[in-house]
């Protein structure tokens, strides 16, 4: 395996055999590598998400109690490690 450059990170991704086959076929169709294909698709997805994401400052006084409770619950879930991992989220996209 080639040595990683300083600005690179390694990601291991487990996929089902049939999905791997489809990725490989698509990469061949596009005359590229599976890594390049996955990077391209995920880059497009992230770019689209960033365009849709508009973060405005929140005045916490304007939030309902239900909204404040939901935010707190989300923070507790994250701290407890109770959130969806990448593979589960990726399955939802297919």
Backbone as a chain_set.jsonl record, in Angstrom:
{"seq": "XXXXXXXXXXXXXXXXXXXXXXXXXXXXXXXXXXXXXXXXXXXXXXXXXXXXXXXXXXXXXXXXXXXXXXXXXXXXXXXXXXXXXXXXXXXXXX", "coords": {"N": [[0.843, -1.179, 0.0], [0.562, 2.213, -0.849], [2.346, 4.931, 0.68], [0.745, 7.275, 2.793], [0.14, 10.702, 2.065], [0.901, 13.754, 3.806], [-1.409, 15.354, 3.964], [-3.452, 13.582, 3.623], [-5.942, 11.131, 4.548], [-6.79, 7.847, 5.611], [-9.537, 5.809, 4.768], [-11.429, 3.08, 5.617], [-13.792, 1.06, 4.117], [-16.477, -1.011, 4.394], [-18.41, -2.952, 2.256], [-21.21, -4.676, 0.794], [-20.829, -7.623, -1.246], [-22.217, -7.562, -3.74], [-22.684, -4.835, -4.04], [-20.067, -3.901, -4.164], [-19.301, -5.042, -6.577], [-20.992, -3.606, -8.313], [-19.962, -1.013, -7.934], [-17.387, -1.381, -8.938], [-17.951, -2.022, -11.617], [-19.159, 0.402, -12.447], [-17.018, 2.146, -12.132], [-15.295, 1.118, -14.066], [-16.833, 1.66, -16.358], [-16.661, 4.415, -16.347], [-14.031, 4.718, -16.75], [-12.203, 4.955, -14.591], [-10.893, 4.793, -11.225], [-12.139, 2.855, -8.434], [-11.794, 4.194, -6.05], [-11.509, 6.867, -6.915], [-14.035, 7.223, -8.036], [-15.779, 6.893, -5.793], [-14.843, 8.998, -4.203], [-15.462, 11.176, -5.855], [-18.304, 11.012, -6.021], [-19.057, 11.241, -3.292], [-17.963, 13.718, -2.767], [-19.566, 15.333, -4.421], [-22.023, 14.924, -3.152], [-21.529, 16.026, -0.592], [-21.03, 18.662, -1.347], [-23.545, 19.415, -2.367], [-25.055, 19.205, -0.028], [-23.853, 21.2, 1.522], [-24.617, 23.435, 0.094], [-27.353, 23.436, 0.558], [-27.403, 23.755, 3.254], [-28.015, 26.141, 5.497], [-26.926, 28.028, 7.97], [-28.089, 29.835, 10.524], [-27.683, 32.211, 13.114], [-28.996, 31.24, 16.249], [-31.446, 32.409, 18.317], [-31.73, 31.522, 21.43], [-33.754, 32.116, 23.158], [-35.971, 32.296, 21.588], [-36.613, 29.722, 20.975], [-38.793, 26.933, 21.322], [-39.804, 25.057, 24.233], [-39.854, 22.376, 23.579], [-38.126, 22.29, 21.372], [-35.707, 23.06, 22.589], [-35.419, 20.901, 24.349], [-35.113, 18.817, 22.487], [-32.678, 19.495, 21.29], [-30.95, 19.252, 23.474], [-31.297, 16.514, 23.984], [-30.189, 15.463, 21.641], [-27.513, 16.254, 21.982], [-26.86, 14.722, 24.242], [-27.175, 12.16, 23.144], [-25.1, 12.113, 21.235], [-22.846, 12.393, 22.909], [-23.088, 9.981, 24.269], [-22.533, 8.273, 22.279], [-24.545, 7.399, 20.692], [-25.542, 7.33, 17.775], [-25.997, 7.349, 14.187], [-23.827, 5.438, 12.207], [-21.447, 5.895, 9.482], [-21.732, 3.861, 7.514], [-24.377, 2.95, 7.886], [-25.783, 5.306, 7.334], [-24.992, 5.677, 4.681], [-26.205, 3.502, 3.452], [-28.839, 4.335, 3.536], [-28.845, 6.195, 1.527], [-28.849, 4.81, -0.8]], "CA": [[0.0, 0.0, 0.0], [1.37, 3.426, -0.911], [2.392, 5.75, 1.887], [-0.158, 8.425, 2.755], [0.729, 12.029, 2.122], [0.577, 14.448, 5.058], [-2.761, 15.917, 3.906], [-4.395, 12.511, 3.315], [-6.406, 10.229, 5.601], [-7.25, 6.562, 5.099], [-10.878, 5.393, 5.165], [-11.791, 1.71, 5.251], [-15.23, 1.015, 3.896], [-16.992, -2.351, 4.107], [-19.653, -2.976, 1.481], [-21.606, -6.018, 0.385], [-20.177, -8.059, -2.488], [-22.936, -7.095, -4.927], [-22.453, -3.396, -4.157], [-18.681, -3.77, -4.607], [-19.328, -5.36, -8.002], [-21.603, -2.464, -9.011], [-18.985, 0.082, -7.897], [-16.303, -1.707, -9.862], [-18.484, -1.866, -12.977], [-19.333, 1.824, -12.74], [-15.679, 2.725, -12.293], [-14.819, 0.703, -15.391], [-17.591, 2.425, -17.355], [-16.174, 5.795, -16.348], [-12.591, 4.661, -16.953], [-11.581, 5.532, -13.409], [-10.745, 3.826, -10.133], [-13.239, 2.867, -7.473], [-11.491, 5.266, -5.095], [-11.84, 8.144, -7.549], [-15.486, 7.272, -8.19], [-16.37, 7.133, -4.479], [-14.459, 10.354, -3.798], [-16.242, 12.105, -6.677], [-19.713, 10.967, -5.624], [-19.195, 11.789, -1.941], [-17.685, 15.153, -2.884], [-20.777, 15.962, -4.96], [-23.038, 14.869, -2.097], [-21.179, 17.014, 0.427], [-21.208, 19.977, -1.953], [-24.989, 19.687, -2.402], [-25.494, 19.4, 1.356], [-23.368, 22.501, 1.969], [-25.437, 24.449, -0.556], [-28.662, 23.438, 1.206], [-27.244, 24.052, 4.667], [-27.912, 27.557, 5.84], [-26.916, 28.098, 9.421], [-28.306, 31.177, 11.03], [-27.596, 32.244, 14.573], [-30.261, 30.932, 16.899], [-31.727, 33.077, 19.574], [-32.291, 30.437, 22.233], [-34.981, 32.576, 23.813], [-37.065, 32.111, 20.645], [-36.892, 28.305, 20.822], [-39.808, 26.367, 22.209], [-39.239, 24.103, 25.182], [-39.697, 21.132, 22.845], [-36.903, 22.425, 20.569], [-34.565, 23.031, 23.517], [-35.3, 19.521, 24.823], [-34.593, 18.009, 21.377], [-31.254, 19.822, 21.157], [-30.268, 18.624, 24.608], [-31.306, 15.065, 23.766], [-29.192, 15.217, 20.598], [-26.175, 16.375, 22.587], [-26.661, 13.541, 25.095], [-27.002, 11.014, 22.255], [-23.757, 12.191, 20.66], [-21.897, 12.088, 23.983], [-23.225, 8.562, 24.606], [-22.174, 7.494, 21.1], [-25.785, 6.855, 20.13], [-25.839, 8.003, 16.52], [-25.872, 6.469, 13.034], [-22.494, 5.483, 11.619], [-21.394, 6.223, 8.066], [-22.251, 2.769, 6.687], [-25.83, 2.979, 7.976], [-26.249, 6.495, 6.62], [-24.738, 5.454, 3.268], [-27.255, 2.581, 2.982], [-30.052, 5.126, 3.353], [-28.734, 6.971, 0.294], [-28.975, 3.925, -1.964]], "C": [[0.889, 1.243, 0.0], [1.277, 4.212, 0.388], [1.463, 6.951, 1.721], [0.627, 9.719, 2.798], [0.236, 12.716, 3.389], [-0.863, 14.956, 5.096], [-3.833, 14.864, 3.618], [-4.75, 11.713, 4.563], [-6.931, 8.968, 4.936], [-8.643, 6.27, 5.639], [-11.073, 3.96, 4.692], [-13.296, 1.648, 5.17], [-15.625, -0.412, 3.554], [-18.297, -2.21, 3.349], [-19.964, -4.427, 1.121], [-20.991, -6.334, -0.983], [-20.882, -7.528, -3.727], [-22.758, -5.594, -5.136], [-21.034, -3.13, -4.653], [-18.59, -4.008, -6.113], [-19.892, -4.187, -8.81], [-20.658, -1.262, -9.043], [-17.874, -0.146, -8.92], [-16.747, -1.543, -11.316], [-18.614, -0.392, -13.358], [-17.99, 2.506, -12.944], [-15.098, 2.356, -13.653], [-15.513, 1.479, -16.498], [-17.064, 3.849, -17.484], [-14.662, 5.881, -16.527], [-11.838, 5.347, -15.806], [-11.411, 4.439, -12.358], [-11.961, 3.896, -9.218], [-13.027, 3.99, -6.455], [-11.886, 6.624, -5.676], [-13.349, 8.313, -7.692], [-16.164, 7.605, -6.861], [-16.074, 8.559, -4.004], [-15.278, 11.395, -4.559], [-17.694, 12.174, -6.203], [-19.903, 11.586, -4.242], [-18.906, 13.295, -1.948], [-18.883, 15.909, -3.418], [-21.868, 16.014, -3.901], [-22.775, 15.936, -1.04], [-21.395, 18.42, -0.104], [-22.68, 20.368, -1.986], [-25.524, 19.959, -1.002], [-25.074, 20.779, 1.86], [-24.193, 23.625, 1.355], [-26.794, 24.581, 0.116], [-28.583, 23.905, 2.652], [-27.058, 25.552, 4.877], [-28.015, 27.644, 7.355], [-27.045, 29.56, 9.825], [-28.167, 31.142, 12.541], [-28.977, 32.015, 15.186], [-30.359, 31.715, 18.193], [-32.445, 32.051, 20.445], [-33.574, 30.847, 22.952], [-36.197, 32.372, 22.908], [-37.433, 30.641, 20.44], [-37.995, 27.867, 21.782], [-39.119, 25.411, 23.18], [-38.972, 22.766, 24.495], [-38.407, 21.164, 22.006], [-35.661, 22.382, 21.449], [-34.321, 21.604, 24.022], [-34.691, 18.625, 23.742], [-33.096, 18.253, 21.18], [-30.457, 19.161, 22.272], [-30.199, 17.114, 24.446], [-30.278, 14.687, 22.705], [-27.776, 15.279, 21.145], [-25.871, 15.171, 23.464], [-26.426, 12.293, 24.241], [-25.589, 10.981, 21.677], [-22.716, 11.831, 21.713], [-21.911, 10.608, 24.333], [-22.833, 7.664, 23.429], [-23.376, 6.868, 20.414], [-26.183, 7.668, 18.9], [-25.563, 7.032, 15.388], [-24.473, 6.587, 12.444], [-22.579, 5.684, 10.103], [-22.04, 5.134, 7.214], [-23.784, 2.755, 6.718], [-26.398, 4.163, 7.192], [-26.09, 6.305, 5.12], [-25.793, 4.524, 2.676], [-28.538, 3.336, 2.707], [-30.031, 5.904, 2.045], [-28.978, 6.12, -0.935], [-30.402, 3.592, -2.273]], "O": [[1.855, 1.319, 0.759], [0.271, 4.166, 1.096], [1.401, 7.564, 0.655], [1.647, 9.822, 3.479], [-0.755, 12.286, 3.979], [-1.474, 14.983, 6.164], [-4.993, 15.209, 3.394], [-3.966, 11.629, 5.509], [-7.456, 9.018, 3.824], [-8.904, 6.46, 6.827], [-10.904, 3.66, 3.51], [-13.995, 2.133, 6.06], [-15.172, -0.966, 2.552], [-19.18, -1.448, 3.743], [-19.085, -5.288, 1.143], [-20.679, -5.436, -1.766], [-20.223, -7.087, -4.669], [-22.69, -5.129, -6.274], [-20.82, -2.235, -5.471], [-17.902, -3.283, -6.831], [-19.349, -3.82, -9.852], [-20.563, -0.572, -10.058], [-17.479, 0.758, -9.657], [-16.015, -0.996, -12.141], [-18.227, 0.01, -14.455], [-17.845, 3.349, -13.83], [-14.48, 3.19, -14.315], [-14.876, 1.907, -17.46], [-17.022, 4.416, -18.576], [-14.079, 6.963, -16.466], [-10.969, 6.191, -16.021], [-11.757, 3.283, -12.6], [-12.711, 4.872, -9.23], [-13.981, 4.655, -6.05], [-12.523, 7.432, -5.0], [-13.881, 9.405, -7.495], [-17.018, 8.49, -6.8], [-16.95, 9.239, -3.47], [-15.734, 12.379, -3.976], [-18.242, 13.259, -6.007], [-20.824, 12.378, -4.045], [-19.538, 14.053, -1.213], [-19.196, 16.999, -2.938], [-22.559, 17.024, -3.764], [-23.685, 16.662, -0.64], [-21.894, 19.283, 0.619], [-23.033, 21.506, -1.674], [-26.356, 20.847, -0.816], [-25.844, 21.452, 2.545], [-24.445, 24.643, 2.001], [-27.332, 25.682, 0.238], [-29.566, 24.39, 3.212], [-26.052, 26.133, 4.471], [-29.062, 27.368, 7.939], [-26.202, 30.395, 9.497], [-28.501, 30.141, 13.174], [-29.985, 32.53, 14.702], [-29.467, 31.678, 19.041], [-33.619, 31.749, 20.227], [-34.386, 29.994, 23.309], [-37.325, 32.285, 23.394], [-38.444, 30.338, 19.806], [-38.106, 28.369, 22.901], [-37.976, 25.01, 22.959], [-37.981, 22.099, 24.793], [-37.684, 20.17, 21.944], [-34.672, 21.741, 21.096], [-33.179, 21.153, 24.113], [-33.853, 17.773, 24.04], [-32.339, 17.315, 20.932], [-29.402, 18.576, 22.025], [-29.171, 16.499, 24.733], [-29.571, 13.692, 22.858], [-26.937, 14.445, 20.805], [-24.755, 14.652, 23.441], [-25.578, 11.464, 24.572], [-24.958, 9.925, 21.639], [-21.804, 11.05, 21.442], [-20.871, 10.036, 24.659], [-22.805, 6.44, 23.561], [-23.237, 5.917, 19.645], [-27.03, 8.559, 18.964], [-24.95, 5.988, 15.612], [-23.983, 7.692, 12.207], [-23.664, 5.645, 9.524], [-22.807, 5.434, 6.298], [-24.418, 2.567, 5.68], [-27.385, 4.02, 6.471], [-26.958, 6.723, 4.354], [-26.232, 4.719, 1.542], [-29.253, 3.023, 1.755], [-31.087, 6.24, 1.509], [-29.284, 6.649, -2.004], [-30.672, 2.858, -3.224]]}, "num_chains": 1, "name": "protein.A"}
